[in-house]
């Protein structure tokens, strides 16, 4: 794999070193809300139960990751390597 290269000239752009902490917190929020919904379910009627979605618990626009940008591989061939 030392000679593998990218297929598309797209790279991630971020100011944060990692987004692991944000992902952990948002997933914990989701699991906790799901557990609450299951615990407060009257008489175990799972047919009418509505579980929360990830988009309701965490806003992706608040994450430390800023997205991806396209670059010119002719100007920067090193970025085409994985």
Phi and psi in radians as a Rosetta constraint file:
Dihedral C 1 N 2 CA 2 C 2 CIRCULARHARMONIC -1.220 0.35
Dihedral N 2 CA 2 C 2 N 3 CIRCULARHARMONIC -0.354 0.35
Dihedral C 2 N 3 CA 3 C 3 CIRCULARHARMONIC -1.858 0.35
Dihedral N 3 CA 3 C 3 N 4 CIRCULARHARMONIC 0.224 0.35
Dihedral C 3 N 4 CA 4 C 4 CIRCULARHARMONIC -1.265 0.35
Dihedral N 4 CA 4 C 4 N 5 CIRCULARHARMONIC 2.628 0.35
Dihedral C 4 N 5 CA 5 C 5 CIRCULARHARMONIC -2.375 0.35
Dihedral N 5 CA 5 C 5 N 6 CIRCULARHARMONIC 2.843 0.35
Dihedral C 5 N 6 CA 6 C 6 CIRCULARHARMONIC -1.243 0.35
Dihedral N 6 CA 6 C 6 N 7 CIRCULARHARMONIC 2.630 0.35
Dihedral C 6 N 7 CA 7 C 7 CIRCULARHARMONIC -1.521 0.35
Dihedral N 7 CA 7 C 7 N 8 CIRCULARHARMONIC -0.642 0.35
Dihedral C 7 N 8 CA 8 C 8 CIRCULARHARMONIC -2.033 0.35
Dihedral N 8 CA 8 C 8 N 9 CIRCULARHARMONIC 2.469 0.35
Dihedral C 8 N 9 CA 9 C 9 CIRCULARHARMONIC -1.421 0.35
Dihedral N 9 CA 9 C 9 N 10 CIRCULARHARMONIC 1.174 0.35
Dihedral C 9 N 10 CA 10 C 10 CIRCULARHARMONIC -2.273 0.35
Dihedral N 10 CA 10 C 10 N 11 CIRCULARHARMONIC 2.310 0.35
Dihedral C 10 N 11 CA 11 C 11 CIRCULARHARMONIC -2.335 0.35
Dihedral N 11 CA 11 C 11 N 12 CIRCULARHARMONIC 2.642 0.35
Dihedral C 11 N 12 CA 12 C 12 CIRCULARHARMONIC -1.328 0.35
Dihedral N 12 CA 12 C 12 N 13 CIRCULARHARMONIC 2.534 0.35
Dihedral C 12 N 13 CA 13 C 13 CIRCULARHARMONIC -2.130 0.35
Dihedral N 13 CA 13 C 13 N 14 CIRCULARHARMONIC 2.183 0.35
Dihedral C 13 N 14 CA 14 C 14 CIRCULARHARMONIC -2.684 0.35
Dihedral N 14 CA 14 C 14 N 15 CIRCULARHARMONIC 2.592 0.35
Dihedral C 14 N 15 CA 15 C 15 CIRCULARHARMONIC -1.677 0.35
Dihedral N 15 CA 15 C 15 N 16 CIRCULARHARMONIC -0.298 0.35
Dihedral C 15 N 16 CA 16 C 16 CIRCULARHARMONIC -1.518 0.35
Dihedral N 16 CA 16 C 16 N 17 CIRCULARHARMONIC 2.616 0.35
Dihedral C 16 N 17 CA 17 C 17 CIRCULARHARMONIC -1.231 0.35
Dihedral N 17 CA 17 C 17 N 18 CIRCULARHARMONIC -0.660 0.35
Dihedral C 17 N 18 CA 18 C 18 CIRCULARHARMONIC -2.707 0.35
Dihedral N 18 CA 18 C 18 N 19 CIRCULARHARMONIC 2.730 0.35
Dihedral C 18 N 19 CA 19 C 19 CIRCULARHARMONIC -2.002 0.35
Dihedral N 19 CA 19 C 19 N 20 CIRCULARHARMONIC 0.334 0.35
Dihedral C 19 N 20 CA 20 C 20 CIRCULARHARMONIC -1.073 0.35
Dihedral N 20 CA 20 C 20 N 21 CIRCULARHARMONIC -0.785 0.35
Dihedral C 20 N 21 CA 21 C 21 CIRCULARHARMONIC -1.087 0.35
Dihedral N 21 CA 21 C 21 N 22 CIRCULARHARMONIC -0.745 0.35
Dihedral C 21 N 22 CA 22 C 22 CIRCULARHARMONIC -1.108 0.35
Dihedral N 22 CA 22 C 22 N 23 CIRCULARHARMONIC -0.728 0.35
Dihedral C 22 N 23 CA 23 C 23 CIRCULARHARMONIC -1.136 0.35
Dihedral N 23 CA 23 C 23 N 24 CIRCULARHARMONIC -0.730 0.35
Dihedral C 23 N 24 CA 24 C 24 CIRCULARHARMONIC -1.066 0.35
Dihedral N 24 CA 24 C 24 N 25 CIRCULARHARMONIC -0.814 0.35
Dihedral C 24 N 25 CA 25 C 25 CIRCULARHARMONIC -1.135 0.35
Dihedral N 25 CA 25 C 25 N 26 CIRCULARHARMONIC -0.734 0.35
Dihedral C 25 N 26 CA 26 C 26 CIRCULARHARMONIC -1.212 0.35
Dihedral N 26 CA 26 C 26 N 27 CIRCULARHARMONIC -0.652 0.35
Dihedral C 26 N 27 CA 27 C 27 CIRCULARHARMONIC -1.219 0.35
Dihedral N 27 CA 27 C 27 N 28 CIRCULARHARMONIC -0.609 0.35
Dihedral C 27 N 28 CA 28 C 28 CIRCULARHARMONIC -1.143 0.35
Dihedral N 28 CA 28 C 28 N 29 CIRCULARHARMONIC -0.688 0.35
Dihedral C 28 N 29 CA 29 C 29 CIRCULARHARMONIC -1.058 0.35
Dihedral N 29 CA 29 C 29 N 30 CIRCULARHARMONIC -0.746 0.35
Dihedral C 29 N 30 CA 30 C 30 CIRCULARHARMONIC -1.141 0.35
Dihedral N 30 CA 30 C 30 N 31 CIRCULARHARMONIC -0.805 0.35
Dihedral C 30 N 31 CA 31 C 31 CIRCULARHARMONIC -1.106 0.35
Dihedral N 31 CA 31 C 31 N 32 CIRCULARHARMONIC -0.706 0.35
Dihedral C 31 N 32 CA 32 C 32 CIRCULARHARMONIC -1.136 0.35
Dihedral N 32 CA 32 C 32 N 33 CIRCULARHARMONIC -0.739 0.35
Dihedral C 32 N 33 CA 33 C 33 CIRCULARHARMONIC -1.153 0.35
Dihedral N 33 CA 33 C 33 N 34 CIRCULARHARMONIC -0.637 0.35
Dihedral C 33 N 34 CA 34 C 34 CIRCULARHARMONIC -1.166 0.35
Dihedral N 34 CA 34 C 34 N 35 CIRCULARHARMONIC -0.722 0.35
Dihedral C 34 N 35 CA 35 C 35 CIRCULARHARMONIC -1.130 0.35
Dihedral N 35 CA 35 C 35 N 36 CIRCULARHARMONIC -0.680 0.35
Dihedral C 35 N 36 CA 36 C 36 CIRCULARHARMONIC -1.103 0.35
Dihedral N 36 CA 36 C 36 N 37 CIRCULARHARMONIC -0.735 0.35
Dihedral C 36 N 37 CA 37 C 37 CIRCULARHARMONIC -1.113 0.35
Dihedral N 37 CA 37 C 37 N 38 CIRCULARHARMONIC -0.678 0.35
Dihedral C 37 N 38 CA 38 C 38 CIRCULARHARMONIC -1.228 0.35
Dihedral N 38 CA 38 C 38 N 39 CIRCULARHARMONIC -0.629 0.35
Dihedral C 38 N 39 CA 39 C 39 CIRCULARHARMONIC -1.254 0.35
Dihedral N 39 CA 39 C 39 N 40 CIRCULARHARMONIC -0.550 0.35
Dihedral C 39 N 40 CA 40 C 40 CIRCULARHARMONIC -1.652 0.35
Dihedral N 40 CA 40 C 40 N 41 CIRCULARHARMONIC 0.192 0.35
Dihedral C 40 N 41 CA 41 C 41 CIRCULARHARMONIC -1.234 0.35
Dihedral N 41 CA 41 C 41 N 42 CIRCULARHARMONIC 2.082 0.35
Dihedral C 41 N 42 CA 42 C 42 CIRCULARHARMONIC -1.246 0.35
Dihedral N 42 CA 42 C 42 N 43 CIRCULARHARMONIC 2.150 0.35
Dihedral C 42 N 43 CA 43 C 43 CIRCULARHARMONIC 1.031 0.35
Dihedral N 43 CA 43 C 43 N 44 CIRCULARHARMONIC 0.385 0.35
Dihedral C 43 N 44 CA 44 C 44 CIRCULARHARMONIC 1.149 0.35
Dihedral N 44 CA 44 C 44 N 45 CIRCULARHARMONIC 0.537 0.35
Dihedral C 44 N 45 CA 45 C 45 CIRCULARHARMONIC -1.421 0.35
Dihedral N 45 CA 45 C 45 N 46 CIRCULARHARMONIC 1.468 0.35
Dihedral C 45 N 46 CA 46 C 46 CIRCULARHARMONIC -1.241 0.35
Dihedral N 46 CA 46 C 46 N 47 CIRCULARHARMONIC -0.227 0.35
Dihedral C 46 N 47 CA 47 C 47 CIRCULARHARMONIC -1.191 0.35
Dihedral N 47 CA 47 C 47 N 48 CIRCULARHARMONIC -0.601 0.35
Dihedral C 47 N 48 CA 48 C 48 CIRCULARHARMONIC -1.730 0.35
Dihedral N 48 CA 48 C 48 N 49 CIRCULARHARMONIC 0.091 0.35
Dihedral C 48 N 49 CA 49 C 49 CIRCULARHARMONIC -1.315 0.35
Dihedral N 49 CA 49 C 49 N 50 CIRCULARHARMONIC 2.314 0.35
Dihedral C 49 N 50 CA 50 C 50 CIRCULARHARMONIC -2.048 0.35
Dihedral N 50 CA 50 C 50 N 51 CIRCULARHARMONIC 1.975 0.35
Dihedral C 50 N 51 CA 51 C 51 CIRCULARHARMONIC -1.525 0.35
Dihedral N 51 CA 51 C 51 N 52 CIRCULARHARMONIC 2.605 0.35
Dihedral C 51 N 52 CA 52 C 52 CIRCULARHARMONIC -1.237 0.35
Dihedral N 52 CA 52 C 52 N 53 CIRCULARHARMONIC 2.678 0.35
Dihedral C 52 N 53 CA 53 C 53 CIRCULARHARMONIC -1.755 0.35
Dihedral N 53 CA 53 C 53 N 54 CIRCULARHARMONIC 2.795 0.35
Dihedral C 53 N 54 CA 54 C 54 CIRCULARHARMONIC -1.094 0.35
Dihedral N 54 CA 54 C 54 N 55 CIRCULARHARMONIC -0.622 0.35
Dihedral C 54 N 55 CA 55 C 55 CIRCULARHARMONIC -1.149 0.35
Dihedral N 55 CA 55 C 55 N 56 CIRCULARHARMONIC -0.434 0.35
Dihedral C 55 N 56 CA 56 C 56 CIRCULARHARMONIC -1.383 0.35
Dihedral N 56 CA 56 C 56 N 57 CIRCULARHARMONIC -0.488 0.35
Dihedral C 56 N 57 CA 57 C 57 CIRCULARHARMONIC -1.552 0.35
Dihedral N 57 CA 57 C 57 N 58 CIRCULARHARMONIC -0.654 0.35
Dihedral C 57 N 58 CA 58 C 58 CIRCULARHARMONIC -2.345 0.35
Dihedral N 58 CA 58 C 58 N 59 CIRCULARHARMONIC 2.339 0.35
Dihedral C 58 N 59 CA 59 C 59 CIRCULARHARMONIC -1.619 0.35
Dihedral N 59 CA 59 C 59 N 60 CIRCULARHARMONIC 2.077 0.35
Dihedral C 59 N 60 CA 60 C 60 CIRCULARHARMONIC -1.145 0.35
Dihedral N 60 CA 60 C 60 N 61 CIRCULARHARMONIC -0.346 0.35
Dihedral C 60 N 61 CA 61 C 61 CIRCULARHARMONIC -1.302 0.35
Dihedral N 61 CA 61 C 61 N 62 CIRCULARHARMONIC -0.252 0.35
Dihedral C 61 N 62 CA 62 C 62 CIRCULARHARMONIC -1.598 0.35
Dihedral N 62 CA 62 C 62 N 63 CIRCULARHARMONIC -0.079 0.35
Dihedral C 62 N 63 CA 63 C 63 CIRCULARHARMONIC -1.248 0.35
Dihedral N 63 CA 63 C 63 N 64 CIRCULARHARMONIC 2.741 0.35
Dihedral C 63 N 64 CA 64 C 64 CIRCULARHARMONIC -1.278 0.35
Dihedral N 64 CA 64 C 64 N 65 CIRCULARHARMONIC -0.242 0.35
Dihedral C 64 N 65 CA 65 C 65 CIRCULARHARMONIC -1.380 0.35
Dihedral N 65 CA 65 C 65 N 66 CIRCULARHARMONIC 2.424 0.35
Dihedral C 65 N 66 CA 66 C 66 CIRCULARHARMONIC -1.841 0.35
Dihedral N 66 CA 66 C 66 N 67 CIRCULARHARMONIC -0.111 0.35
Dihedral C 66 N 67 CA 67 C 67 CIRCULARHARMONIC 2.044 0.35
Dihedral N 67 CA 67 C 67 N 68 CIRCULARHARMONIC -2.820 0.35
Dihedral C 67 N 68 CA 68 C 68 CIRCULARHARMONIC -2.208 0.35
Dihedral N 68 CA 68 C 68 N 69 CIRCULARHARMONIC 2.621 0.35
Dihedral C 68 N 69 CA 69 C 69 CIRCULARHARMONIC -2.279 0.35
Dihedral N 69 CA 69 C 69 N 70 CIRCULARHARMONIC 2.597 0.35
Dihedral C 69 N 70 CA 70 C 70 CIRCULARHARMONIC -1.532 0.35
Dihedral N 70 CA 70 C 70 N 71 CIRCULARHARMONIC 2.474 0.35
Dihedral C 70 N 71 CA 71 C 71 CIRCULARHARMONIC -2.274 0.35
Dihedral N 71 CA 71 C 71 N 72 CIRCULARHARMONIC 2.901 0.35
Dihedral C 71 N 72 CA 72 C 72 CIRCULARHARMONIC -1.575 0.35
Dihedral N 72 CA 72 C 72 N 73 CIRCULARHARMONIC 1.986 0.35
Dihedral C 72 N 73 CA 73 C 73 CIRCULARHARMONIC -1.183 0.35
Dihedral N 73 CA 73 C 73 N 74 CIRCULARHARMONIC -0.372 0.35
Dihedral C 73 N 74 CA 74 C 74 CIRCULARHARMONIC -1.226 0.35
Dihedral N 74 CA 74 C 74 N 75 CIRCULARHARMONIC -0.593 0.35
Dihedral C 74 N 75 CA 75 C 75 CIRCULARHARMONIC -1.396 0.35
Dihedral N 75 CA 75 C 75 N 76 CIRCULARHARMONIC -0.521 0.35
Dihedral C 75 N 76 CA 76 C 76 CIRCULARHARMONIC -2.414 0.35
Dihedral N 76 CA 76 C 76 N 77 CIRCULARHARMONIC 1.358 0.35
Dihedral C 76 N 77 CA 77 C 77 CIRCULARHARMONIC -1.220 0.35
Dihedral N 77 CA 77 C 77 N 78 CIRCULARHARMONIC -0.379 0.35
Dihedral C 77 N 78 CA 78 C 78 CIRCULARHARMONIC -1.158 0.35
Dihedral N 78 CA 78 C 78 N 79 CIRCULARHARMONIC -0.518 0.35
Dihedral C 78 N 79 CA 79 C 79 CIRCULARHARMONIC -1.256 0.35
Dihedral N 79 CA 79 C 79 N 80 CIRCULARHARMONIC -0.252 0.35
Dihedral C 79 N 80 CA 80 C 80 CIRCULARHARMONIC -1.372 0.35
Dihedral N 80 CA 80 C 80 N 81 CIRCULARHARMONIC -0.185 0.35
Dihedral C 80 N 81 CA 81 C 81 CIRCULARHARMONIC -1.468 0.35
Dihedral N 81 CA 81 C 81 N 82 CIRCULARHARMONIC 2.615 0.35
